[in-house]
């Protein structure tokens, strides 16, 4: 048995504990069964955005003619070289993490799967470890539905799609969430014909008006089949054949690639938690209290595996909170999340923070909406925008900003001014009292605020 001050299971968000704890002289064990760096570095945020940026460039090239720039939109994509470059870049970054651990005398790195033997004892390979403080940050993995025949085919999840070096002529994507939308945009913009089979609706967790605008714009480039329920998947001679029902009618679609993007499942089920008193919920996510402690004292969990938020920026926030709360603060306090933002890097981009209009209606809140289209702004005119808008939700009585949602160019950047104001309990008056650079895209936020002011009367 090896005894440590701290055990961290997971080297992605877990790094928010590992490095600062080691700097304090604590003896740390890091357990990681896959490549160091977690999902974000190896199978998520970074490789996907490295793929999406070239896709955005491809869209700009194809649309250049609308700006009276003559071009040949039938350009060639060296897809194999693109994916190889992305994979080599993230692999090099991942290797730096393990090398850094190896140089740190306070960190022991176990490249193994972690399995609990009891509440505070963990097996990593042939070693058994224990510590006073244990942190679980094992994340999630793609959820694979049990469609008949699927497991007998060479389908892809997001992990494989980001390492795939062959650009398909036609791709079927089962799913309508943000992962499906981002990868569908990337593959489609780079030359694949993309078809989405969507069980309910695209981006169903977004504000309904945002989701409707997205489908309107996105369907100009991609085929979206709503209310489509796959019933059988087959693969023969390099072709996938997916049978599905849509509005009671049986249909078949074929393609040379199939991507399954139907959700995420917690990796907590790999830890043998049944040998401990660590509880999970009905979906398999680890239960934690308001200090992110599990049902075993001294064992904490954070990030995707607890099922609260599925963003790298939130696992970073939780990890930083945990380190400060446990190792730095003389008076531990419950975690308090500020407004949690998100972005979807499709074309068009989407970003949001706070309540949706659907939330406010369900909660019976008295609110007003300020909405302004991109085309109704100076920069929108320069961009020849033909879709997208900024939507701000304001509490009528106090004028406080309750939520903000953007669909259009640079949405992931524009949302930050609204995040900042919401973190300071900002109001409509705060938005209206600012001086905005002219002409710049944030003027659309100002115009939306003016619409809300008019609705106050």
Secondary structure per residue as TSV (DSSP state, phi and psi in degrees):
chain	resnum	aa	ss	phi	psi
A	1	X	-	360.0	127.6
A	2	X	E	-104.8	131.9
A	3	X	E	-108.3	131.6
A	4	X	E	-124.8	165.1
A	5	X	E	-74.1	-39.6
A	6	X	E	-140.5	137.6
A	7	X	E	-117.0	130.4
A	8	X	E	-117.9	121.9
A	9	X	E	-102.0	107.5
A	10	X	-	114.7	128.3
A	11	X	S	-107.7	12.8
A	12	X	S	-86.4	-99.5
A	13	X	T	-60.6	-23.5
A	14	X	T	-58.5	-20.9
A	15	X	H	-61.4	-20.9
A	16	X	H	-69.4	-16.1
A	17	X	H	-99.5	-47.0
A	18	X	H	-55.5	-57.9
A	19	X	H	-65.7	-50.6
A	20	X	H	-65.8	-32.1
A	21	X	H	-68.2	-39.8
A	22	X	H	-64.7	-36.3
A	23	X	H	-63.9	-24.0
A	24	X	T	-85.9	2.2
A	25	X	T	89.4	6.1
A	26	X	-	-76.6	148.2
A	27	X	-	-88.5	121.5
A	28	X	E	-118.4	139.2
A	29	X	E	-112.9	127.2
A	30	X	E	-111.3	127.7
A	31	X	E	-116.1	125.6
A	32	X	-	-144.3	122.5
A	33	X	S	-87.2	-17.5
A	34	X	S	-118.6	-163.1
A	35	X	S	-65.3	137.5
A	36	X	T	-59.7	142.9
A	37	X	T	114.2	-12.8
A	38	X	H	74.2	-171.1
A	39	X	H	-62.3	-44.2
A	40	X	H	-55.7	-48.4
A	41	X	H	-75.0	-44.0
A	42	X	H	-94.3	-32.7
A	43	X	H	-137.8	15.6
A	44	X	S	-145.2	-112.3
A	45	X	H	-48.7	-55.1
A	46	X	H	-71.7	-54.1
A	47	X	H	-63.7	-33.4
A	48	X	H	-67.5	-39.5
A	49	X	H	-73.7	-28.6
A	50	X	H	-69.5	-24.5
A	51	X	H	-85.3	-37.7
A	52	X	H	-70.5	-35.5
A	53	X	H	-60.3	-48.4
A	54	X	H	-59.0	-33.7
A	55	X	H	-64.0	-40.2
A	56	X	H	-63.9	-38.9
A	57	X	H	-63.7	-40.7
A	58	X	H	-61.2	-40.7
A	59	X	H	-62.9	-43.3
A	60	X	H	-61.2	-39.6
A	61	X	H	-64.5	-44.8
A	62	X	H	-65.2	-30.5
A	63	X	T	-95.5	4.7
A	64	X	G	-61.3	-30.0
A	65	X	G	-61.6	-28.2
A	66	X	G	-69.0	-16.1
A	67	X	G	-98.3	17.3
A	68	X	T	64.6	29.3
A	69	X	-	-103.9	114.1
A	70	X	-	-78.5	131.2
A	71	X	-	-153.9	169.2
A	72	X	-	-104.5	105.1
A	73	X	S	-71.0	-9.4
A	74	X	-	-89.4	59.6
A	75	X	-	-79.7	164.4
A	76	X	-	-97.9	144.3
A	77	X	-	-115.9	121.6
A	78	X	-	-84.7	77.7
A	79	X	H	-63.9	-41.0
A	80	X	H	-60.5	-45.1
A	81	X	H	-65.9	-38.5
A	82	X	H	-60.6	-50.9
A	83	X	H	-66.7	-39.0
A	84	X	H	-62.6	-42.2
A	85	X	H	-62.2	-44.2
A	86	X	H	-61.6	-47.7
A	87	X	H	-62.9	-42.4
A	88	X	H	-63.7	-37.3
A	89	X	H	-66.1	-48.5
A	90	X	H	-71.5	-33.4
A	91	X	H	-64.6	-38.3
A	92	X	H	-66.0	-41.3
A	93	X	H	-64.3	-40.7
A	94	X	H	-62.7	-42.6
A	95	X	H	-62.6	-32.6
A	96	X	H	-63.8	-32.4
A	97	X	H	-65.7	-51.1
A	98	X	H	-65.5	-35.9
A	99	X	H	-63.8	-40.0
A	100	X	H	-64.2	-39.9
A	101	X	H	-61.7	-40.9
A	102	X	H	-64.2	-28.4
A	103	X	H	-84.7	-9.9
A	104	X	-	-95.8	116.7
A	105	X	T	-65.9	-16.0
A	106	X	T	-92.5	-0.7
A	107	X	E	-121.8	127.4
A	108	X	E	-106.7	126.7
A	109	X	E	-106.0	125.4
A	110	X	E	-112.5	109.7
A	111	X	-	-85.6	80.2
A	112	X	S	-158.1	168.7
A	113	X	-	-85.3	134.6
A	114	X	E	-89.4	132.0
A	115	X	E	-138.0	129.5
A	116	X	E	-73.1	136.6
A	117	X	E	-95.4	-35.7
A	118	X	E	-156.3	-170.5
A	119	X	T	-53.3	-39.4
A	120	X	T	-125.8	13.8
A	121	X	E	-119.5	130.7
A	122	X	E	-126.6	136.8
A	123	X	E	-97.9	130.6
A	124	X	E	-128.8	101.9
A	125	X	T	66.2	-123.5
A	126	X	T	-93.2	-4.8
A	127	X	E	-95.3	147.8
A	128	X	E	-113.9	131.8
A	129	X	E	-126.0	153.0
A	130	X	E	-145.3	157.7
A	131	X	E	-158.4	157.6
A	132	X	E	-68.5	-36.2
A	133	X	E	-122.4	127.8
A	134	X	E	-125.5	133.5
A	135	X	E	-121.8	125.8
A	136	X	E	-105.8	119.4
A	137	X	-	-140.1	63.0
A	138	X	-	-91.8	-5.2
A	139	X	-	68.8	-154.6
A	140	X	E	-133.6	174.9
A	141	X	E	-138.1	162.6
A	142	X	E	-60.7	136.3
A	143	X	-	-83.6	131.4
A	144	X	-	-112.6	116.5
A	145	X	-	-70.5	165.0
A	146	X	-	-98.0	47.4
A	147	X	-	-62.0	134.2
A	148	X	T	-55.1	130.9
A	149	X	T	86.7	-14.5
A	150	X	G	-60.7	-46.0
A	151	X	G	-65.4	-17.2
A	152	X	G	-89.3	6.8
A	153	X	S	-117.7	158.2
A	154	X	-	-85.7	53.3
A	155	X	-	-69.0	164.4
A	156	X	B	-113.2	148.6
A	157	X	-	-103.9	-174.6
A	158	X	H	-59.6	-34.3
A	159	X	H	-61.8	-45.8
A	160	X	H	-73.0	-35.2
A	161	X	H	-62.5	-28.8
A	162	X	T	-84.8	-6.1
A	163	X	T	-116.4	-4.4
A	164	X	-	-70.9	126.5
A	165	X	-	-100.3	3.6
A	166	X	S	-114.2	119.8
A	167	X	-	-78.0	116.8
A	168	X	-	-73.6	156.1
A	169	X	S	-73.5	-38.5
A	170	X	E	-140.6	134.8
A	171	X	E	-128.7	135.8
A	172	X	E	-101.1	130.5
A	173	X	E	-117.4	120.8
A	174	X	E	-94.7	112.7
A	175	X	-	135.6	154.9
A	176	X	-	-135.5	21.0
A	177	X	S	-90.8	-166.4
A	178	X	H	-70.1	-32.9
A	179	X	H	-67.8	-43.9
A	180	X	H	-60.2	-44.3
A	181	X	H	-66.0	-43.6
A	182	X	H	-66.2	-48.4
A	183	X	H	-71.2	-32.8
A	184	X	H	-63.5	-41.7
A	185	X	H	-60.8	-46.5
A	186	X	H	-62.6	-52.1
A	187	X	H	-65.2	-40.3
A	188	X	H	-66.6	-43.3
A	189	X	H	-66.0	-28.5
A	190	X	T	-89.2	2.0
A	191	X	T	130.0	-10.8
A	192	X	-	-80.7	148.8
A	193	X	E	-86.7	117.9
A	194	X	E	-111.3	131.7
A	195	X	E	-122.2	128.9
A	196	X	E	-102.2	128.8
A	197	X	E	-103.8	109.7
A	198	X	E	-116.2	125.3
A	199	X	S	-66.5	-45.7
A	200	X	S	-115.6	-87.4
A	201	X	-	-145.8	159.0
A	202	X	T	-66.6	137.7
A	203	X	T	49.4	54.7
A	204	X	T	-68.3	-15.0
A	205	X	T	-89.9	-6.2
A	206	X	S	-79.8	163.9
A	207	X	-	-51.2	133.5
A	208	X	H	-56.0	-38.9
A	209	X	H	-68.3	-35.2
A	210	X	H	-65.4	-46.9
A	211	X	H	-61.4	-39.5
A	212	X	H	-65.4	-42.4
A	213	X	H	-65.0	-39.1
A	214	X	H	-60.6	-48.3
A	215	X	H	-61.4	-39.5
A	216	X	H	-60.2	-44.7
A	217	X	H	-79.1	-44.9
A	218	X	H	-65.5	-33.7
A	219	X	T	-73.1	-7.7
A	220	X	T	-68.3	-25.3
A	221	X	T	-113.6	-22.0
A	222	X	S	-131.7	156.1
A	223	X	E	-93.8	119.6
A	224	X	E	-112.9	119.3
A	225	X	E	-108.5	101.2
A	226	X	E	-84.3	156.5
A	227	X	T	57.6	35.5
A	228	X	E	-101.4	120.6
A	229	X	E	-116.5	105.2
A	230	X	E	-62.4	141.0
A	231	X	E	-123.0	-19.9
A	232	X	E	-158.7	136.5
A	233	X	E	-121.8	130.5
A	234	X	E	-131.0	156.4
A	235	X	E	-141.3	124.3
A	236	X	E	-151.7	133.7
A	237	X	T	53.8	41.3
A	238	X	T	77.9	7.3
A	239	X	E	-120.6	135.0
A	240	X	E	-88.1	142.7
A	241	X	E	-129.4	110.3
A	242	X	E	-109.8	119.0
A	243	X	E	-91.4	135.6
A	244	X	E	-149.9	162.0
A	245	X	E	-111.6	142.8
A	246	X	E	-141.7	116.9
A	247	X	T	53.6	40.0
A	248	X	T	82.7	-0.8
A	249	X	E	-106.6	134.2
A	250	X	E	-80.7	133.4
A	251	X	E	-138.1	164.4
A	252	X	E	-136.0	138.6
A	253	X	E	-132.6	141.8
A	254	X	E	-121.5	154.0
A	255	X	E	-166.6	165.8
A	256	X	S	-95.0	5.3
A	257	X	E	-149.3	146.6
A	258	X	E	-135.3	123.3
A	259	X	E	-114.3	126.7
A	260	X	E	-101.3	118.4
A	261	X	-	-137.7	69.3
A	262	X	-	-109.2	14.2
A	263	X	-	132.3	-173.1
A	264	X	E	-127.2	151.8
A	265	X	E	-130.5	145.4
A	266	X	E	-70.1	140.3
A	267	X	G	-79.9	4.6
A	268	X	G	-59.6	-25.2
A	269	X	G	-72.3	-4.0
A	270	X	G	-92.7	-2.3
A	271	X	S	-98.5	-0.8
A	272	X	-	57.4	44.4
A	273	X	G	-66.4	-16.5
A	274	X	G	-64.3	-15.1
A	275	X	G	-87.5	2.2
A	276	X	S	-127.2	-179.9
A	277	X	S	-96.4	13.0
A	278	X	-	-75.3	120.2
A	279	X	-	-93.2	149.7
A	280	X	B	-122.9	161.0
A	281	X	-	-88.1	-174.7
A	282	X	T	-64.6	-18.2
A	283	X	T	-99.6	1.5
A	284	X	S	92.0	4.6
A	285	X	-	-84.5	145.3
A	286	X	B	-71.2	131.1
A	287	X	-	-78.5	131.7
A	288	X	-	-133.7	158.5
A	289	X	-	-92.3	-165.5
A	290	X	T	-78.1	4.2
A	291	X	T	-113.4	11.1
A	292	X	S	66.1	21.5
A	293	X	B	-87.5	139.0
A	294	X	-	-76.1	-172.2
A	295	X	S	-77.3	4.1
A	296	X	S	-113.6	120.6
A	297	X	T	-56.8	135.5
A	298	X	T	87.1	-4.5
A	299	X	E	-112.7	122.4
A	300	X	E	-118.2	155.0
A	301	X	E	-139.3	146.1
A	302	X	-	-156.3	167.6
A	303	X	S	86.2	-160.6
A	304	X	G	-57.3	-31.7
A	305	X	G	-68.7	-10.6
A	306	X	G	-98.6	-7.1
A	307	X	T	76.1	15.6
A	308	X	S	-84.5	-54.9
A	309	X	-	-138.7	147.8
A	310	X	-	-117.9	53.0
A	311	X	-	-130.6	147.5
A	312	X	H	-65.7	-33.2
A	313	X	H	-67.7	-25.1
A	314	X	H	-83.1	-34.7
A	315	X	H	-66.6	-34.9
A	316	X	H	-61.4	-44.9
A	317	X	H	-61.2	-44.8
A	318	X	H	-66.4	-40.6
A	319	X	H	-64.9	-42.1
A	320	X	H	-64.8	-39.3
A	321	X	H	-60.8	-47.7
A	322	X	H	-60.7	-45.7
A	323	X	H	-61.0	-47.8
A	324	X	I	-64.7	-41.9
A	325	X	I	-69.1	-34.1
A	326	X	I	-95.6	-38.1
A	327	X	I	-108.6	-12.6
A	328	X	I	-120.6	-26.8
A	329	X	-	-94.5	130.9
A	330	X	S	-71.5	-19.5
A	331	X	S	-132.7	88.9
A	332	X	-	-53.4	143.6
A	333	X	-	-135.6	155.8
A	334	X	-	-62.8	152.1
A	335	X	-	-69.8	139.1
A	336	X	-	-128.0	111.8
A	337	X	-	-81.4	129.2
A	338	X	-	-72.7	178.3
A	339	X	-	-53.6	126.6
A	340	X	-	-95.7	113.9
A	341	X	E	-91.5	168.5
A	342	X	E	-153.0	163.8
A	343	X	E	-144.7	151.0
A	344	X	E	-121.7	120.2
A	345	X	-	-93.0	65.9
A	346	X	S	-104.2	-170.2
A	347	X	S	-127.4	103.0
A	348	X	S	-79.7	155.6
A	349	X	-	-69.8	154.2
A	350	X	E	-131.3	142.2
A	351	X	E	-146.8	148.5
A	352	X	E	-154.5	158.8
A	353	X	E	-153.9	142.3
A	354	X	E	78.9	-157.0
A	355	X	-	-73.0	148.3
A	356	X	-	-91.4	165.9
A	357	X	H	-64.1	-32.9
A	358	X	H	-61.9	-41.1
A	359	X	H	-60.0	-47.6
A	360	X	H	-65.3	-37.7
A	361	X	H	-63.8	-44.4
A	362	X	H	-64.9	-32.3
A	363	X	H	-88.4	-5.5
A	364	X	T	70.9	28.6
A	365	X	-	-79.2	140.1
A	366	X	-	-85.4	108.6
A	367	X	E	-136.2	166.7
A	368	X	E	-128.0	158.6
A	369	X	E	-115.8	132.9
A	370	X	E	-113.5	116.9
A	371	X	E	-131.7	132.3
A	372	X	E	-138.7	131.1
A	373	X	E	-74.6	149.9
A	374	X	T	-56.1	-42.3
A	375	X	T	-64.0	-20.5
A	376	X	S	-93.6	53.9
A	377	X	S	-157.0	160.9
A	378	X	H	-63.5	-47.5
A	379	X	H	-71.3	-32.1
A	380	X	H	-60.8	-37.2
A	381	X	H	-65.0	-40.6
A	382	X	H	-65.7	-34.3
A	383	X	T	-83.0	-3.8
A	384	X	T	54.2	43.3
A	385	X	-	-63.5	135.0
A	386	X	-	-128.0	31.2
A	387	X	S	175.8	168.5
A	388	X	-	94.3	153.1
A	389	X	E	-162.7	165.6
A	390	X	E	-108.4	132.7
A	391	X	E	-127.4	123.3
A	392	X	E	-118.0	135.6
A	393	X	E	-111.0	122.8
A	394	X	E	-120.9	134.3
A	395	X	E	-71.3	125.0
A	396	X	T	-60.4	-46.0
A	397	X	T	-70.4	-45.7
A	398	X	T	-95.4	-19.6
A	399	X	-	77.8	5.8
A	400	X	B	-70.4	143.4
A	401	X	E	-77.9	118.6
A	402	X	E	-97.3	-25.4
A	403	X	E	-170.6	159.3
A	404	X	E	-149.0	140.1
A	405	X	E	-142.5	133.2
A	406	X	E	-131.6	136.3
A	407	X	E	-131.2	120.0
A	408	X	S	147.5	-175.2
A	409	X	T	-55.8	134.6
A	410	X	T	59.8	27.0
A	411	X	H	-57.7	-39.3
A	412	X	H	-66.8	-23.3
A	413	X	H	-88.3	-44.2
A	414	X	H	-60.7	-31.9
A	415	X	H	-64.7	-20.5
A	416	X	H	-66.2	-31.0
A	417	X	H	-65.5	-32.1
A	418	X	H	-78.8	-34.0
A	419	X	H	-60.1	-47.3
A	420	X	H	-59.9	-45.2
A	421	X	H	-65.2	-40.8
A	422	X	H	-65.6	-34.1
A	423	X	H	-64.6	-22.8
A	424	X	T	-106.1	20.7
A	425	X	T	54.9	41.1
A	426	X	-	-65.7	159.7
A	427	X	B	-124.0	173.9
A	428	X	H	-59.0	-38.8
A	429	X	H	-60.8	-36.7
A	430	X	H	-63.3	-41.2
A	431	X	H	-64.3	-38.5
A	432	X	H	-78.3	-21.5
A	433	X	H	-87.2	-6.5
A	434	X	S	-78.2	154.4
A	435	X	-	-99.0	123.8
A	436	X	-	-101.9	140.9
A	437	X	-	-66.6	134.2
A	438	X	T	-115.6	133.5
A	439	X	T	-96.0	127.0
A	440	X	S	-142.8	157.4
A	441	X	T	-59.4	-34.6
A	442	X	T	-58.6	-15.0
A	443	X	H	-60.7	-22.5
A	444	X	H	-67.0	-34.8
A	445	X	H	-63.3	-45.8
A	446	X	H	-59.7	-43.8
A	447	X	H	-64.1	-36.4
A	448	X	H	-65.2	-38.5
A	449	X	H	-64.9	-38.7
A	450	X	H	-64.6	-36.2
A	451	X	H	-64.0	-40.2
A	452	X	H	-65.7	-39.3
A	453	X	H	-60.3	-42.3
A	454	X	H	-63.7	-33.7
A	455	X	H	-75.6	-14.5
A	456	X	H	-68.7	-27.6
A	457	X	-	-69.5	360.0
